[in-house]
Each structure stands twice: as C-alpha cells, then as structure tokens.
C-alpha cells in the first residue's frame, strides 16, 4: 500500500510504526455552523482511508478533534446573545453545531472516531483530568526550550518564535524568507516578529478563559492539535490528515510546536483536495454555500454524494454541480438494479457447477480493486472496477439459464465487500414493502398470462400500470421477468 506524503512530496510505501497497529489523527471541525460539503468530503476521505486500512487487516486507532473555542464561535455567540453570559452562550453554540456535525456524518454513514477530544477539555491539567496532556503544559515546555516567549508587556500573551525552530516551512515547502513577505502583525498583537504565532492569548472582557502561568486567557488554535494528537497517539504516530487548506499555517505550526519539545510527531501527512461549486470557491457571499442538509433534500440517499466524491482522487480538487450529482445518482441506480435483480433471481437458478472461469474473472476484478486502492487510494479506478463488476453480474442474472453455472452470488458478495470499503451499500437499497411487492408480482403474473394468450394490448396496459407505480420491467430471453425501481429524475 502506498500513500502520498505531503511532507516528502512523493508517494511512499506505507509502513506503520508498530504493525498491525495504525495510529491516525485528523483535524476535525470548528463548531460554529452547520457542516457544508467541504466538511463532508474531508470526513469521508479519511473514513475511506480508515476502512481500507482495516480491510488490509490493520488495527486502526482513529482520533479526530473538535475545536470548541475559537474566534468564530465567540462571534457567533455574540450575534445570538441578547442578554446573559457570553461564556454560557459559547458553550451552547459549540454543543449545538457539534451535534449537527455528528448527526450529519451519521446520516452519511461516516463512522465516528475512536476518540473525539474537545479543545476545551485539554487546555490545562485539572483534578478531573489529571492525566490529560494539556496545552498549558506544552506551552511551558516550549518556553523552557527557548522557542517561545511572553509578550514584553507581560499582559498574558505567549508566542512561538518561528525563526528559532530550524526547518520551519518544510511541510508547505517554503522558506522563512518566502513566508515573511506575506506575514503581518494584526492590531492588538504583541509578537516580536510577523512570522510568530500565538500559543496563548490574554483574556478579553466576557470571553471564555482559563487560568495559566501567564494569567487568564485561552489557547491559540494551533496548540490544541499538537497537544491532543500526542496525548492520545503518542509522541510519534503514523498518519496526520486534514484538508489541503490546513497545510499552512496550521499543520506547519503543529510540527514546529511538537518537534521543538522533542516529539517526532506524525510520519505521513495526508491532505484532501478542496471543493468548489460550479467552478467557484464556496462562499456565502457568492450564494453558492451548500450545506450537506441542503444537498440531502435533493439527493436523499447518502451514496449519491459518496459516488460523486469517489470519482475524483482524494488529493485532487472537486467541483460540485447538479449535473455531476445526477450522474452519480444514475450510477447508484446501476447498483440498485443489480441488487434488485439478484434478489429476484436467487433461488430460481439451476446447478452452480462449472464456475472456475467465472470465479477467476471475478477474483481478477477484486485484485484490480485492491491494486487501485493500494495506489494512494485511487478511488476513480476502484469505482470503475465496481461498475465493471456490476455489469458482469447483470449479464449473469439476465441469462438465467438453468444449464449454466451461477456466479451471481460471488459477484454479489464481492461487490458488497468492496463497496463497503468505500462506505457504499450500508444504508439500505430502498427495500420494498411486502404488500407492495406482492401486488407487483401479481401484476407481473397477470401480464405474463396476457402475453401467453397473445393479448398484447392488455399486456402493455399492465406494463404501463406497473410503470405508474414506480417500476420498470425487463424480459430476459430465458427465465422470469425482472423488475427494477423507476428512479425519479
């Protein structure tokens, strides 16, 4: 198995520290709004990576953090607060949108992490959390190492001194001098160099705050991931993931903070590409900001969105459009048609002997699927194998000859096995109500009887009635008539 490592800028063989164990940390949401399509893509990419590692018999420990204290959360709380305590409102906002994020991923069939630490629970060591690797502890170590400093006015701000950490810029592949051109000191900041970044921010009126050796305040954004990832996965761990937009400054700063105190930190850096909408960056000001909930209203089955995501390599940008979602929906129908036909044909076929040739062909397709996934999670190629497999399966099912072998079950089982690696087929294929199916079968039998009597007008009339009820029929050259669902366009 190979993965592209952003740190080395090349595809490398994946060799975990302590196989079969794999340790993986992914930057999670800042919970100040409902999840949008970009959140869904990132969460899904790393769910697929986790699933495939488990398919390859690795034992994955997966940690994804929650940023529940942040300028955006505080601003959202201020907007909503008519009267009362801003701290309480911040906690309420964070909890509401964390619940929304969890519910959204659950509806998409994206599994929860093994550990989901909140930033607010790891700011400092408390009697209730005495064993937590706290952010204030890490900041203290950085001060001792001489790579951090308190602001000269001693009013509580603490900064990381970028120029004192050798190798800063290695993840984003930029030198300190290159980075300096875009750096600036924002109003109210007390840092000595525009490149430096905040580890601890002095308390502002009414804002959430914690005690620290430097006075009351709250942590900077970057320190939380350095503290929590190593707390739950150790000083060195296998995979660190997140969106491409986090490479700089967030992940660059994480590396500096951890390695400055002697932690080897993450070995493989995996980043997913960003999402645009109709060729433009997603933005509320442009009116193209799409939440997962909005998309689900038009495309309710989660596999529609997953198939759309799978068609682009995880490192590539992906552009959302209604046309692409319609294409994904059509692709999903190909799978559901196969499963519908399979359920109708199973138990109605003859001997299953003589399957050697078909078994070899199906095994070869499964091998191609694994080769694609081994090649830096090449999901477009892997998905193409599933389409190839389902087409082969449909040919088998529609033949229905009792004298032929029946590899349909093997196709079915391999399709499910590989599909579940991609998070597909787990949330049902719209199983029909038994009474509705009984009525459908009665109408099919009546139509077949009319055809035998050469009453083709009545047969066509029944076929149209069946179509109005939401089903289409297929008449194989041999065997029973098969139905499939008529999908709404």
RABELFEN-V983188 format. One line per field, one symbol per residue. ss: DSSP state (~ for helix, > for strand, _ for the rest). burial: b if it has 24 or more other ideal C-beta (glycine too) atoms within 12 Angstrom, else e. A space follows every 50 residues. Layout:
ss=???
burial=???
//
This chain:
ss=_>>>>____>>>>____>__>>>>>>___>_____>~~~~~~~~~~~~~~ ~~~~~___>>>>>>_>>___~~~~~~~~~~_____~~~~~~~~~~~~~~~ ~~~~~~~_______>__>~~~_____~~~_____~~~~~~~~~~~__>>> _______>>>_~~~___________~~~~~________________>>>> >>_______>______>>>_~~~~~~~~~~~~~__>>>>>>>>~~~~~~~ ~~~~~~~~~~____>>>>>>>>__>>>__>>_________>~~~~~~~__ _~~~~~~~~~_______>>>_~~~~~~~~~~~~~~~~~~~~~~~~_____ _____~~~~~~~~~~~~~~~~~~~>___~~~~~~~~~~~~~~~~~~~~~_ _______~~~~~~~~~~~~~~____________~~~~~~~~~~~~~~~~~ ~~___~~~~~~~~~~~~~__>>>>_______>>>>____
burial=bebbbbbeeeeeebebbeeeebbbbbbbbbbbbbbbbbbbbbbbbbbbbb bbbbbbebebbbbbbbbbbbeebbebbeeeeeeeebbebbbbbbeebbeb bbebbebbbbbebebbbbbbbbbbbeeeeeebbbbbbbbbbbbeeebbbb beeeebbbbbbbbebeebbbbbeeebeebeeebeeeeebbbeeebbbbbb bbbeeebbbbebbbeebbbbbbbbbbbbbbbbbeeebbbbbbbbebbbbb bbbbbbbbbbbebebbbbbbbbbbbbbeeeebeeeeebbbbbbbbbeebe bbbbbbbbbbbbbbbbbbbbeeebbeebbebbbbbbbbbbbbbbbeeebe eeeeeeebeebbeebbebbbebbbbbbbbbbbbebbbbbbebbbebbbbb eeebbbbbbbbbebbbebbbbbbbbeeebbebeeeeeeebeebbeebeee eeeeeeeebeebbeebeeeebbbbeeeebbbbbbbebee
//
